[in-house]
Amino acid sequence: MTKSIQRFWQDENGAEMVEWAIVTVVLLVATTPVLLLLRDQIIEATRGILMNLQEDPKDEWAPVP
């Protein structure tokens, strides 16, 4: 029985996955409040980009007759 416990304790299979899961959770917890604080600025920036994309382009590159 003690050999089984020792083998289980020393087995590192899956440890890396648990570490990455913890890192992911920490990053999500850290970035969520920042995104919530910057929500209005992000919406305005996105809205500005979309408005610029919808405008008619100027023919600045059109050949001169």
N, C-alpha and C positions, 0 to 999 in steps of 0.2 A: 504493500500500500504506500509506503513512504517513497518508493521509486516512482510510482505513478504521480505522486504529488510533486516530487522534485522535477520530473519531466514536464509536467504541466506548468510549473512555476518558471522554468527556463525556456519554454517554448515562446518564440517571438512572432509566430504567425499571426497576422492581423494587427499587430501593434502599430505598424505604419499607417494602416487605414484609420485606426482610432486617432492617431496624431493628426492626420489631415482633416478628419472630421472636427476635431477640437479647434484647429486653426480656422477652418471655415466658419464655425459658429462664432468664434471671437471676431473675425472680420465682419460678419453680418451684424453682430451686436454693436461694433464700433462704427460702421458706416451708416446704419439706419438713422440714427439721430442727426447726423450731418446732412443726409439727403432730405430729411424732413425739414430741417432749418433752411436749406437752400431751395426748397420746393418752388417757391414763387419765382426766384431768379432763373431756375432751370426751365420753368414753363415759359417765362418771357423770352428767354434766349431761343428756345425751340420755336416759339411763335414768330419771332423775328426772322429766323432762318427760313421758315416756311413761307412767310410773306415775301421775302426776297426771291425765293424760288418761283413764286407765282407771278411776279411782275414780268412785263414784257422786256426782253433784253434790248439794250441800246445797240444800234448798229455802228459801234465804234470800230469794228473790224471790217466793215463793208468797204469794198474797193471804191476809190474815188473815180467818177466817170471822166 
